[in-house]
Amino acid sequence: MAKLLELSDQEIIDIANPLWEDLIRTSNNKDYGGFTKNFSKKMLMGADEVTLGKQWANSPILAKLAPEYSALGCLKRDEYVTVLFKQVSESVPGEYLGRLVLGMQDEDVKIYGCTIF
């Protein structure tokens, strides 16, 4: 794969969309293994199953994300690209900001961060 930072925003979004869709689906299913399958080694160290389970249990948004979303754009900095998404929940009204941080691990694009605000 070409260096991530050298790709156009649309090429990055094309890579990010299926990763975001997997995160939505696996978060809604509270599927730890599926949710973390594309995480970088560094991200995995801070994303243990107990912590994620508590987040899913305590957030009405995280386990009820709507499948519809839209990519807002990309921010490139250092070795990482942050892709921003407009996201809605099926249980809580309003729009939320999704953030997906991508980077290279060996030759693969991996997730270095993901949050919903």
N, C-alpha and C positions, 0 to 999 in steps of 0.2 A: 504494500500500500504506500502511496505517496505520503510524504510528511503531512500530518494532519493540518498543521498551520498553513500549509501552502495550498490547501483546497479552497475552493470558493465557498461562500456561505451556503449556497444551495447544495453543493456536494456534501458538506458537513451535515446539513439538515436531513439529507437523504440517508445518511448513516445513522443519525440520532433518532429519527422517527421510529424505526422498529425497536430500538432499545427502549424508548419512552413507552411505546405500546406494551412491551413486555413488562416494564415496571408497573404500569397501570393494572394490567391483568393479574400479575402475581401479587401485587399489593392488595387488590380486592379479594383475592383468594387466600391471603395471609400465608403465602407459599414462600418460606424462607429460602429454600434451595433455588427455586426459580428466580426469586427477587435478586439474589446475590450472584447469579451465575455469570454475569458480565462485569462484576466488580473487579477492580485492580487488586493486587495482593495487599497494597497499602490500605485500600478502602475496606477490605475484608477484615483486617485486624481490628477495626473499630465498629464493625457491624455484626455483633454477635446475635444469636437467635433470641436470647432473653430480652435484650434491649429493643430489638425490632418488634417482638411480641408485645411489649409494653406500649410502644408507640401505636401499634395497630389497635390495641385495646382501649387506649385513652384518647384517640383522635377520631371523631366522627367523619372526618374527611378522608383519611388515608385508606380506609377499607371500602369506600364508596365513591371512588373516582369514576367520572363519566368517561366512556371510551372516546368521546369527541374532545379534541384539543387543537391548538394551532401553534405552530412555531412562530415566534416573534423575531428571532434573529440570533446572531452569534457574536460573542466577544472573544477575541484572541489575546492571550497574555501568557508570557513565558512559554511553558511547554504544553499548555492546556487551552482548550476551547470550551467556553460556557455557552450552552444553547438554552435560550429562554423560551418558555411555553406559556400560553394562556390555557388554563385548565379549570374545569368546573367539577363539582361534586354532585352526586345523585342525592345526597342527604342534607347538604348545607348550601343555602342559596349564595350566589355571588360568584365572582371570578377570582382565581388564585394564580399566583405566579409560580411556575415550575422552573427549576434550575437543574440542568444536567451538565456536569463537568466531565469532559472526555479528554483522554490523553493516550499516548502510546505506551504499551508494555510489550517489550520485544517487538514483534511485527504486528501486534493486534491492537485495535482500538478497545479501550477498557473504560469503565465508569470510575471516576475518581471522586465524584460527589453527586448527590441528588437530593433535592429538597422541594417542598411545597410551602409557599408563604401565603 
